Amino acid sequence: MEPLTDGVLEMTDLKSVGILGAGTMGHALALVHAAGGLDVRLTDNNADTLARAPALIASALDTLVTAGAMDEAGRQATRDRITTVPTLAATVDAADLIVEAVVENADVKRQVYAEIDAAAKADAIIASNTSHLDIFPLVPASRQPMTLIAHWYTPPYICDLVDLAPGPETKPEVMSTMRDLYLGMGKEPIVFKTMIDGYIANRLQAAMHLEVFHLLDEGLVTAEDIDRSVRHGLALRFATLGIMRKADFTGLDMMRRAVTNATYKPPEVTGQSETLEKLVAAGRGGVMSGAGFFDYGNRPAEELFRERDIELIELKRALQAIERKRKA
């Protein structure tokens, strides 16, 4: 995996970022922007969440260093650029860029944008990490030209994809500035012409979830069957080819016949899964609770996340090597 560097400041004029929300995504975005060379102020309206953030950042940095994705000097520089502050106003008042990563609730976001409007510089860029909400009607009119969506995938210090979507009044130069910012960090920004609910990756993921929960609810397969099918079939080819290049290798005439035959019918959207309901009711909420579709024994969640991250870095490094050979 190519090491994280400080090259971003050569491509944009952005030097400081205020990040609102220090939870699962917020603390990780603080790491991403600090590793990219920006001075970061991080806040959360929950004092306990904010207090936990430095330890979470330190743990993620340890993983990056252990995996060789960052050197010791990079770790120290990244930590030195991050400051936690107790209030939203103190987080955004001098920020060139404001990253909103608060809960996916329209009323909460509307209030946050009002507070940003009262405290931030007039020319500050506002970037929301929303997964699905149309945030633009929630943003004060005067801030609309400087507002966009910048949606990340967890963990963002390893997953490079970031969806950039404008609102109806977003300035084109705001989009180009943010594209250049994240390209300078070595990320993979997808610039949309307008907001698409779910962007690309989340729409594909939603369709897949609809199908796998149908298969599970009907008792046709097991969770292990699904994961083996993905890891040893779909993911292996998608990781190196993507979907559309894979179609080229399959042959578009064959793809056309498959579309014409239309033998596949997607499951009905019901808004719930019996399998999920039973697991959650049984306290099997996933890694954080020690069990979900699979049992994780008594292993600490932190250990499991670190193991996942190292495996992702190793996979990413292999894919980068393949890409370099392809371009050679």
PLY file of the C-alpha trace (Angstrom):
ply
format ascii 1.0
element vertex 328
property float x
property float y
property float z
element edge 327
property int vertex1
property int vertex2
end_header
0.00 0.00 0.00
1.36 3.39 -0.97
2.24 5.41 2.17
0.06 8.35 3.16
1.75 11.65 2.39
1.35 15.38 2.94
1.11 16.31 -0.75
-2.40 17.72 -0.67
-1.56 21.32 0.23
0.23 21.77 -3.08
-3.05 21.23 -4.94
-5.53 23.40 -3.01
-5.63 26.46 -0.78
-7.41 24.58 1.99
-5.31 24.48 5.15
-7.72 23.80 8.02
-10.78 21.63 8.56
-13.41 21.48 11.28
-15.04 18.07 11.70
-18.43 17.81 13.37
-19.06 14.40 14.88
-16.33 12.28 16.47
-17.98 8.87 16.26
-17.26 5.93 13.97
-16.78 8.04 10.85
-15.89 11.43 12.33
-12.74 10.40 14.19
-11.56 8.47 11.12
-12.13 11.50 8.88
-10.06 13.55 11.30
-7.23 11.08 10.72
-7.68 11.19 6.93
-7.55 14.98 6.69
-4.69 15.33 9.16
-2.67 12.69 7.29
-3.37 14.72 4.16
-1.69 17.76 5.68
-4.61 19.81 7.03
-4.90 21.16 10.55
-7.95 19.52 12.12
-10.34 20.58 14.84
-12.72 17.83 15.95
-15.84 18.11 18.09
-18.92 16.18 19.16
-21.96 17.18 21.20
-21.43 14.04 23.30
-18.50 14.63 25.66
-17.84 10.90 26.10
-17.68 10.34 22.34
-15.25 13.23 21.96
-13.12 11.95 24.83
-12.81 8.51 23.19
-11.79 9.91 19.80
-8.03 10.39 20.46
-7.62 6.77 21.55
-9.51 5.54 18.47
-7.33 7.69 16.23
-4.18 6.44 17.98
-5.29 2.83 17.50
-5.94 3.37 13.79
-2.56 5.05 13.39
-0.90 2.11 15.15
-2.51 -0.22 12.61
-1.34 1.90 9.67
2.23 1.97 11.00
2.24 -1.76 11.76
1.04 -2.49 8.23
3.63 -0.21 6.67
1.07 2.24 5.30
2.54 5.10 7.36
5.92 5.72 8.94
6.62 6.91 12.48
7.14 10.52 11.38
3.78 10.46 9.58
2.05 9.13 12.68
3.44 11.90 14.86
2.68 14.61 12.32
-0.89 13.35 11.94
-1.50 13.29 15.69
-0.01 16.77 16.08
-2.42 18.22 13.53
-5.57 17.04 15.38
-7.11 19.03 18.21
-10.34 18.16 20.00
-12.47 21.13 21.01
-15.66 21.27 23.08
-17.91 23.47 20.92
-19.08 23.63 17.34
-18.35 27.35 17.09
-14.71 26.92 18.11
-14.40 24.05 15.63
-15.61 25.94 12.56
-14.83 29.61 13.15
-11.47 29.55 11.35
-11.97 26.47 9.17
-11.50 26.55 5.40
-13.42 23.28 5.16
-16.19 22.00 7.45
-16.97 18.28 7.38
-20.37 17.39 8.80
-20.49 13.80 10.05
-23.36 13.92 12.54
-26.29 11.50 12.91
-28.48 10.85 9.85
-31.41 12.91 11.12
-32.77 15.85 9.13
-33.73 17.92 12.19
-30.30 17.45 13.77
-28.52 18.37 10.55
-30.71 21.46 10.04
-29.74 22.70 13.50
-26.06 21.97 12.87
-26.12 23.92 9.60
-27.74 26.87 11.36
-24.96 26.86 13.95
-22.34 26.60 11.20
-23.94 29.56 9.45
-23.67 31.64 12.62
-20.01 30.84 13.30
-18.13 29.95 10.10
-16.29 32.12 7.60
-18.40 33.22 4.64
-16.16 31.37 2.18
-15.89 28.11 4.15
-16.73 24.97 2.20
-19.30 22.70 3.89
-19.09 18.98 3.06
-21.67 16.53 4.39
-20.85 12.85 4.82
-24.53 11.90 4.53
-25.23 8.43 3.20
-28.70 9.10 1.81
-30.27 12.36 3.00
-30.81 15.26 0.60
-29.16 17.80 2.88
-29.42 20.81 0.58
-32.93 21.95 1.66
-31.58 21.93 5.23
-28.73 24.35 4.50
-29.22 28.16 4.81
-29.59 29.84 1.41
-26.41 31.89 1.75
-24.35 28.72 2.29
-25.74 26.74 -0.65
-23.06 27.76 -3.19
-20.29 26.48 -0.90
-21.99 23.23 0.15
-21.60 19.73 -1.29
-21.79 16.10 -0.26
-18.52 14.25 0.36
-19.54 10.73 1.30
-16.92 8.26 2.55
-16.75 4.52 3.18
-15.49 3.00 6.40
-12.66 2.84 7.26
-11.87 5.97 5.18
-8.16 5.85 6.01
-8.05 2.60 3.98
-11.05 2.74 1.62
-10.24 5.45 -0.92
-13.66 5.94 -2.52
-15.35 9.27 -1.81
-18.57 10.39 -3.50
-18.72 14.10 -4.35
-22.19 15.40 -5.18
-23.26 19.02 -5.70
-26.47 20.71 -4.71
-28.58 22.80 -7.10
-26.51 25.92 -6.37
-23.07 24.49 -5.59
-20.31 26.40 -7.39
-18.36 24.32 -9.93
-15.09 25.55 -8.41
-16.11 24.07 -5.05
-16.45 20.67 -6.70
-13.09 20.97 -8.46
-11.39 22.14 -5.25
-12.69 19.14 -3.33
-11.80 16.76 -6.16
-8.25 18.11 -6.19
-8.05 17.96 -2.40
-8.85 14.27 -2.29
-6.83 13.37 -5.38
-3.90 14.96 -3.57
-4.52 12.59 -0.68
-4.40 9.60 -3.02
-8.15 9.04 -2.76
-10.60 8.04 -5.51
-13.25 10.77 -5.79
-16.30 10.11 -7.96
-17.76 13.46 -9.05
-21.50 13.30 -9.67
-23.50 15.80 -11.73
-26.20 15.77 -9.06
-27.02 13.85 -5.92
-28.13 10.27 -6.60
-29.69 8.54 -3.60
-27.14 5.93 -2.53
-24.56 7.14 -5.08
-23.17 4.08 -6.91
-21.63 1.80 -4.29
-24.46 2.07 -1.78
-27.10 1.41 -4.45
-25.27 -1.75 -5.53
-24.87 -2.76 -1.89
-28.58 -2.18 -1.21
-29.56 -4.42 -4.12
-27.21 -7.13 -2.86
-28.59 -6.86 0.68
-32.13 -7.20 -0.63
-31.21 -10.47 -2.30
-29.11 -12.01 0.49
-31.71 -11.31 3.16
-34.35 -12.89 0.93
-32.20 -16.00 0.56
-31.63 -16.17 4.31
-35.25 -15.50 5.25
-36.39 -18.28 2.91
-33.86 -20.68 4.45
-32.30 -21.38 1.05
-28.67 -20.74 2.03
-26.51 -19.95 5.05
-24.53 -16.81 5.85
-21.37 -18.84 5.25
-22.64 -19.88 1.80
-23.18 -16.23 0.89
-19.77 -15.07 2.05
-17.96 -17.92 0.31
-19.81 -17.13 -2.92
-18.80 -13.49 -2.71
-15.19 -13.95 -1.57
-14.31 -16.77 -3.97
-16.47 -15.70 -6.91
-17.72 -12.14 -7.21
-15.17 -10.26 -5.09
-12.13 -11.90 -6.66
-13.14 -10.73 -10.13
-14.66 -7.41 -9.11
-11.54 -6.45 -7.15
-9.33 -6.60 -10.23
-11.82 -5.83 -13.03
-14.78 -3.96 -11.59
-18.25 -4.77 -12.90
-18.25 -3.16 -16.34
-14.77 -4.38 -17.36
-15.83 -7.86 -16.19
-18.79 -7.55 -18.57
-16.35 -6.86 -21.40
-14.49 -10.05 -20.57
-17.75 -12.00 -20.36
-18.80 -10.63 -23.74
-21.49 -8.02 -24.29
-23.52 -10.21 -26.63
-23.84 -12.76 -23.84
-24.73 -9.97 -21.44
-27.36 -8.71 -23.89
-28.95 -12.16 -24.13
-29.02 -12.42 -20.33
-30.80 -9.07 -20.12
-33.26 -10.12 -22.85
-34.07 -13.43 -21.17
-34.90 -11.61 -17.93
-34.97 -14.82 -15.88
-34.05 -13.02 -12.65
-36.75 -11.32 -10.60
-35.60 -9.27 -7.61
-37.24 -9.86 -4.23
-40.06 -7.63 -3.09
-38.97 -4.71 -0.93
-40.60 -5.25 2.47
-38.52 -2.96 4.67
-37.55 -5.75 7.05
-35.79 -9.11 7.33
-36.95 -11.89 9.63
-33.37 -13.10 9.94
-32.09 -9.68 11.00
-34.94 -9.20 13.46
-34.19 -12.50 15.19
-30.46 -11.81 15.43
-30.91 -8.34 16.88
-33.56 -9.54 19.34
-31.12 -12.21 20.52
-28.45 -9.59 21.21
-26.37 -10.65 18.21
-25.69 -7.17 16.87
-22.36 -7.83 15.20
-18.70 -7.51 16.12
-19.30 -4.95 18.87
-21.56 -7.39 20.73
-19.41 -10.48 20.10
-21.75 -12.15 17.63
-23.91 -11.46 14.58
-24.23 -13.81 11.65
-21.06 -15.38 13.07
-19.68 -15.90 16.58
-16.52 -13.99 17.57
-16.02 -15.57 20.98
-14.52 -13.34 23.63
-12.17 -11.49 21.30
-12.23 -7.70 21.89
-13.87 -5.68 19.13
-10.74 -3.52 18.85
-8.68 -6.62 18.03
-11.17 -7.70 15.37
-11.25 -4.27 13.73
-7.45 -4.11 13.74
-7.27 -7.54 12.11
-9.81 -6.45 9.49
-7.88 -3.26 8.75
-4.56 -5.06 8.31
-6.17 -7.56 5.93
-7.72 -4.70 3.94
-4.35 -2.95 3.72
-2.69 -6.15 2.49
-5.41 -6.57 -0.16
-5.15 -2.93 -1.16
-1.39 -3.22 -1.52
-1.80 -6.24 -3.81
-4.40 -4.42 -5.94
-2.13 -1.38 -6.23
0.67 -3.62 -7.48
-1.65 -5.13 -10.09
-2.72 -1.64 -11.20
0.90 -0.50 -11.55
1.69 -3.52 -13.75
-1.39 -2.82 -15.84
-0.26 0.76 -16.46
3.38 -0.14 -17.12
0 1
1 2
2 3
3 4
4 5
5 6
6 7
7 8
8 9
9 10
10 11
11 12
12 13
13 14
14 15
15 16
16 17
17 18
18 19
19 20
20 21
21 22
22 23
23 24
24 25
25 26
26 27
27 28
28 29
29 30
30 31
31 32
32 33
33 34
34 35
35 36
36 37
37 38
38 39
39 40
40 41
41 42
42 43
43 44
44 45
45 46
46 47
47 48
48 49
49 50
50 51
51 52
52 53
53 54
54 55
55 56
56 57
57 58
58 59
59 60
60 61
61 62
62 63
63 64
64 65
65 66
66 67
67 68
68 69
69 70
70 71
71 72
72 73
73 74
74 75
75 76
76 77
77 78
78 79
79 80
80 81
81 82
82 83
83 84
84 85
85 86
86 87
87 88
88 89
89 90
90 91
91 92
92 93
93 94
94 95
95 96
96 97
97 98
98 99
99 100
100 101
101 102
102 103
103 104
104 105
105 106
106 107
107 108
108 109
109 110
110 111
111 112
112 113
113 114
114 115
115 116
116 117
117 118
118 119
119 120
120 121
121 122
122 123
123 124
124 125
125 126
126 127
127 128
128 129
129 130
130 131
131 132
132 133
133 134
134 135
135 136
136 137
137 138
138 139
139 140
140 141
141 142
142 143
143 144
144 145
145 146
146 147
147 148
148 149
149 150
150 151
151 152
152 153
153 154
154 155
155 156
156 157
157 158
158 159
159 160
160 161
161 162
162 163
163 164
164 165
165 166
166 167
167 168
168 169
169 170
170 171
171 172
172 173
173 174
174 175
175 176
176 177
177 178
178 179
179 180
180 181
181 182
182 183
183 184
184 185
185 186
186 187
187 188
188 189
189 190
190 191
191 192
192 193
193 194
194 195
195 196
196 197
197 198
198 199
199 200
200 201
201 202
202 203
203 204
204 205
205 206
206 207
207 208
208 209
209 210
210 211
211 212
212 213
213 214
214 215
215 216
216 217
217 218
218 219
219 220
220 221
221 222
222 223
223 224
224 225
225 226
226 227
227 228
228 229
229 230
230 231
231 232
232 233
233 234
234 235
235 236
236 237
237 238
238 239
239 240
240 241
241 242
242 243
243 244
244 245
245 246
246 247
247 248
248 249
249 250
250 251
251 252
252 253
253 254
254 255
255 256
256 257
257 258
258 259
259 260
260 261
261 262
262 263
263 264
264 265
265 266
266 267
267 268
268 269
269 270
270 271
271 272
272 273
273 274
274 275
275 276
276 277
277 278
278 279
279 280
280 281
281 282
282 283
283 284
284 285
285 286
286 287
287 288
288 289
289 290
290 291
291 292
292 293
293 294
294 295
295 296
296 297
297 298
298 299
299 300
300 301
301 302
302 303
303 304
304 305
305 306
306 307
307 308
308 309
309 310
310 311
311 312
312 313
313 314
314 315
315 316
316 317
317 318
318 319
319 320
320 321
321 322
322 323
323 324
324 325
325 326
326 327
